């Protein structure tokens, strides 16, 4: 038995971090069904974030990252790009954001209204945006900025890429867990004018469900979030939702680690297309 517990990470990602909106990383661990939040770390540059992920604590880490790990197969095949994941990611990383935007816009322009975007198989069950979207949210640029850095940091992406087996990166989506509690009720906004009392109440409702273990994903796994009073207040008071989203990703990583330790060979991920990737717990 390893004396060092596995560190859990949950990452709310942005493709253009700044002092105003950094990459947010929740750090914690799991102890007999309790997921303890130890601290929140922030990174104002992608280089600093990558350097942090290259660190390997005693027991390694399992992290949930809120960014897409792959592109829709339909898109890749239509564009004639490589269909092996590593080759496709290398090709994608070599493009500029302008080239990506122009290429994807031309793809969409050639398709009928109502079916402009290609989707991954995981988008349906997860309720996630297509990974080729370049605005609202610009997840295509998040993939472009994040996945090459996860690879460079030495992480393993189960079912996609073999790196250091003690540093495991999983695609997660905080909206999946949040909606299981709140439905369509919004709990966050970057727009100060939309940071309403109603959204504060929604965040408090969500946090309560995470701490009590009532959220369906947690209830089924016997997991619950453990917070201090100060942590609870800080999560509720962050009207942007960035820290809460990082914690939601942390909990999805905790679920995936539990699946792995229970004998699931791929951290609870179902069989999936090895070009597209899959969102953990979807």
C-alpha positions as CSV (number, residue, x, y, z in Angstrom):
1,X,0.0,0.0,0.0
2,X,1.4,3.4,-1.0
3,X,1.9,5.6,2.0
4,X,1.2,8.6,-0.1
5,X,-2.5,9.2,-1.1
6,X,-3.3,10.2,-4.6
7,X,-3.8,13.9,-5.0
8,X,-7.0,15.0,-6.7
9,X,-7.1,18.0,-9.0
10,X,-10.0,19.8,-10.6
11,X,-9.3,22.4,-13.2
12,X,-11.4,25.3,-14.5
13,X,-9.5,26.2,-17.7
14,X,-9.2,29.3,-19.8
15,X,-7.3,29.4,-23.0
16,X,-6.1,33.0,-22.3
17,X,-5.5,33.3,-18.6
18,X,-4.9,36.6,-17.0
19,X,-4.8,38.2,-13.5
20,X,-8.5,38.9,-13.9
21,X,-9.4,35.4,-15.0
22,X,-6.7,32.8,-14.2
23,X,-6.7,29.1,-14.7
24,X,-8.2,27.8,-11.4
25,X,-7.1,24.5,-9.8
26,X,-8.8,22.8,-6.9
27,X,-6.5,20.5,-5.0
28,X,-7.7,17.8,-2.6
29,X,-7.8,14.2,-1.7
30,X,-10.3,11.4,-1.0
31,X,-10.5,9.8,2.5
32,X,-13.1,7.1,3.2
33,X,-15.8,8.7,1.0
34,X,-15.1,12.3,1.9
35,X,-13.5,14.5,-0.7
36,X,-11.4,17.0,1.1
37,X,-10.7,20.3,-0.6
38,X,-7.2,21.3,0.5
39,X,-6.7,24.5,-1.4
40,X,-7.3,26.6,-4.5
41,X,-4.4,27.5,-6.8
42,X,-4.5,30.0,-9.6
43,X,-2.3,30.5,-12.7
44,X,-2.0,33.7,-14.7
45,X,0.0,32.0,-17.5
46,X,-0.3,28.7,-19.3
47,X,3.4,28.1,-18.8
48,X,2.9,28.3,-15.0
49,X,0.0,25.9,-15.2
50,X,1.9,23.4,-17.3
51,X,4.9,23.5,-14.9
52,X,2.5,22.8,-12.0
53,X,1.1,19.7,-13.8
54,X,4.6,18.4,-14.5
55,X,5.1,18.0,-10.7
56,X,4.5,14.5,-9.4
57,X,3.6,14.4,-5.7
58,X,4.3,11.2,-3.7
59,X,1.1,9.4,-4.7
60,X,0.7,11.0,-8.1
61,X,-2.4,12.8,-9.2
62,X,-5.7,12.2,-10.9
63,X,-7.2,15.4,-12.4
64,X,-10.4,16.4,-14.0
65,X,-10.0,19.2,-16.6
66,X,-12.8,21.3,-18.0
67,X,-11.6,21.4,-21.6
68,X,-12.3,19.0,-24.6
69,X,-9.7,16.3,-25.2
70,X,-10.7,15.6,-28.9
71,X,-12.5,16.8,-32.0
72,X,-15.5,15.2,-33.7
73,X,-14.6,12.4,-36.0
74,X,-16.9,13.8,-38.7
75,X,-15.0,17.1,-38.7
76,X,-11.6,15.5,-38.8
77,X,-12.5,13.1,-41.6
78,X,-14.2,15.8,-43.6
79,X,-11.1,18.1,-43.3
80,X,-8.8,15.2,-44.2
81,X,-6.8,15.5,-41.0
82,X,-5.0,12.6,-39.4
83,X,-7.4,10.2,-37.6
84,X,-4.9,8.8,-35.1
85,X,-5.4,11.0,-31.9
86,X,-1.8,11.9,-31.3
87,X,-1.2,12.8,-35.0
88,X,-4.4,14.8,-35.0
89,X,-3.5,16.7,-31.9
90,X,0.0,17.4,-33.3
91,X,-1.6,18.7,-36.5
92,X,-4.1,20.8,-34.6
93,X,-1.4,22.3,-32.3
94,X,0.6,23.5,-35.3
95,X,-2.3,25.7,-36.5
96,X,-2.9,29.3,-35.4
97,X,-6.2,30.3,-33.8
98,X,-7.0,32.3,-36.9
99,X,-6.5,29.2,-39.1
100,X,-8.7,27.1,-36.8
101,X,-11.5,29.8,-36.8
102,X,-11.4,30.2,-40.6
103,X,-11.3,26.4,-41.2
104,X,-14.1,25.6,-38.8
105,X,-16.2,28.6,-40.0
106,X,-15.9,27.3,-43.6
107,X,-16.9,23.8,-42.5
108,X,-20.0,25.3,-40.8
109,X,-20.9,27.5,-43.7
110,X,-21.1,24.5,-46.0
111,X,-23.7,22.8,-43.8
112,X,-27.5,23.3,-43.4
113,X,-29.0,25.5,-40.7
114,X,-29.6,23.6,-37.5
115,X,-26.7,21.3,-38.2
116,X,-23.7,23.6,-38.6
117,X,-21.5,22.0,-36.0
118,X,-20.2,18.4,-35.9
119,X,-20.5,16.8,-32.5
120,X,-18.7,14.1,-30.5
121,X,-20.6,11.1,-29.2
122,X,-20.0,12.3,-25.7
123,X,-21.8,15.6,-26.2
124,X,-25.2,14.1,-26.1
125,X,-25.1,12.4,-22.7
126,X,-22.9,15.1,-21.2
127,X,-24.9,18.0,-22.6
128,X,-21.6,19.7,-23.6
129,X,-20.8,22.2,-26.3
130,X,-19.3,20.8,-29.6
131,X,-15.5,20.9,-29.2
132,X,-15.2,22.8,-32.5
133,X,-17.0,25.9,-31.2
134,X,-14.7,28.9,-31.3
135,X,-17.0,31.4,-29.5
136,X,-19.4,31.2,-26.5
137,X,-17.6,29.2,-25.2
138,X,-14.4,29.0,-27.3
139,X,-13.8,25.4,-26.4
140,X,-11.9,24.8,-29.7
141,X,-9.2,27.2,-28.4
142,X,-9.3,25.6,-25.0
143,X,-8.4,22.3,-26.6
144,X,-5.7,24.0,-28.7
145,X,-4.1,25.6,-25.6
146,X,-4.6,22.8,-23.1
147,X,-4.2,19.3,-24.6
148,X,-0.7,19.9,-26.0
149,X,0.4,21.2,-22.6
150,X,-1.1,18.2,-20.8
151,X,1.0,16.0,-23.2
152,X,4.1,18.1,-22.7
153,X,3.7,17.9,-18.9
154,X,3.8,14.1,-19.2
155,X,0.2,13.3,-18.2
156,X,-1.6,10.1,-19.2
157,X,-5.0,10.6,-20.9
158,X,-6.8,7.2,-20.5
159,X,-7.9,5.7,-23.8
160,X,-6.1,8.4,-25.7
161,X,-2.4,8.8,-24.7
162,X,0.0,6.9,-22.5
163,X,2.2,9.2,-20.4
164,X,3.2,9.0,-16.7
165,X,0.7,6.5,-15.2
166,X,1.0,8.4,-11.9
167,X,-0.4,11.6,-13.5
168,X,-3.8,10.9,-15.0
169,X,-5.8,13.6,-16.8
170,X,-9.5,13.1,-17.5
171,X,-11.9,15.4,-19.4
172,X,-14.6,16.6,-17.1
173,X,-17.5,19.0,-17.5
174,X,-18.8,20.8,-14.4
175,X,-22.1,21.6,-16.0
176,X,-22.9,17.9,-16.1
177,X,-22.7,17.6,-12.3
178,X,-24.3,21.0,-11.6
179,X,-27.3,20.3,-13.8
180,X,-28.0,17.1,-12.0
181,X,-28.7,19.2,-8.9
182,X,-30.0,22.6,-10.3
183,X,-31.5,21.6,-13.7
184,X,-31.4,24.6,-16.0
185,X,-31.0,27.1,-13.2
186,X,-27.9,29.3,-13.7
187,X,-25.4,29.6,-10.8
188,X,-22.7,31.8,-12.3
189,X,-21.8,34.7,-14.6
190,X,-18.7,36.6,-15.6
191,X,-20.9,39.6,-16.3
192,X,-21.2,41.6,-13.1
193,X,-24.7,42.8,-14.0
194,X,-25.8,39.2,-14.0
195,X,-24.3,38.2,-10.7
196,X,-27.7,38.2,-9.0
197,X,-29.0,37.0,-5.6
198,X,-30.8,34.2,-7.4
199,X,-27.4,32.9,-8.7
200,X,-26.0,33.1,-5.2
201,X,-28.9,31.0,-3.9
202,X,-28.2,28.5,-6.7
203,X,-24.5,28.2,-5.7
204,X,-25.5,27.7,-2.1
205,X,-28.0,25.0,-3.1
206,X,-25.4,23.2,-5.2
207,X,-22.7,23.4,-2.5
208,X,-25.2,21.9,0.0
209,X,-25.9,19.0,-2.3
210,X,-22.2,18.3,-2.8
211,X,-21.5,18.4,1.0
212,X,-24.5,16.2,1.8
213,X,-23.6,13.8,-1.0
214,X,-27.1,14.2,-2.5
215,X,-25.9,15.0,-6.0
216,X,-26.7,11.8,-8.0
217,X,-23.1,11.1,-9.1
218,X,-21.9,11.4,-5.5
219,X,-24.8,9.6,-3.9
220,X,-24.3,6.6,-6.2
221,X,-20.6,6.4,-5.3
222,X,-21.0,7.2,-1.6
223,X,-18.9,10.3,-1.9
224,X,-19.4,13.8,-0.4
225,X,-17.5,17.0,-0.4
226,X,-15.8,18.2,2.9
227,X,-15.3,21.9,3.3
228,X,-14.3,24.3,6.0
229,X,-16.7,27.2,6.8
230,X,-14.3,29.6,5.1
231,X,-14.1,27.4,2.0
232,X,-17.9,27.2,1.8
233,X,-18.2,30.9,2.0
234,X,-15.5,31.5,-0.6
235,X,-17.1,29.1,-3.1
236,X,-20.5,30.7,-2.6
237,X,-19.1,34.3,-2.9
238,X,-17.3,33.6,-6.2
239,X,-20.0,34.9,-8.5
240,X,-18.0,33.9,-11.6
241,X,-18.3,30.3,-10.5
242,X,-14.7,29.5,-11.5
243,X,-13.7,28.1,-8.1
244,X,-16.9,26.1,-7.8
245,X,-16.4,24.7,-11.3
246,X,-12.9,23.6,-10.3
247,X,-14.4,21.8,-7.3
248,X,-17.0,20.2,-9.5
249,X,-14.2,18.9,-11.7
250,X,-12.4,17.7,-8.5
251,X,-15.4,15.7,-7.5
252,X,-15.7,14.1,-11.0
253,X,-12.0,13.2,-10.7
254,X,-12.7,11.6,-7.3
255,X,-15.5,9.6,-8.8
256,X,-13.2,8.4,-11.6
257,X,-10.5,7.5,-9.1
258,X,-13.0,5.4,-7.1
259,X,-14.0,3.6,-10.3
260,X,-10.4,2.8,-11.0
261,X,-9.6,1.6,-7.5
262,X,-12.8,-0.6,-7.7
263,X,-11.3,-2.3,-10.7
264,X,-12.6,-0.4,-13.7
265,X,-9.7,-0.4,-16.2
266,X,-10.4,3.0,-17.6
267,X,-11.4,5.3,-14.7
268,X,-15.1,4.6,-15.3
269,X,-15.0,5.7,-19.0
270,X,-17.1,3.5,-21.3
271,X,-15.7,2.2,-24.6
272,X,-15.4,5.3,-26.7
273,X,-14.0,6.6,-30.0
274,X,-10.2,6.9,-29.5
275,X,-10.1,10.0,-31.7
276,X,-12.9,11.9,-30.0
277,X,-12.4,11.2,-26.3
278,X,-15.1,11.1,-23.6
279,X,-16.2,13.2,-20.6
280,X,-15.8,11.4,-17.3
281,X,-19.1,10.3,-15.6
282,X,-21.1,11.0,-18.8
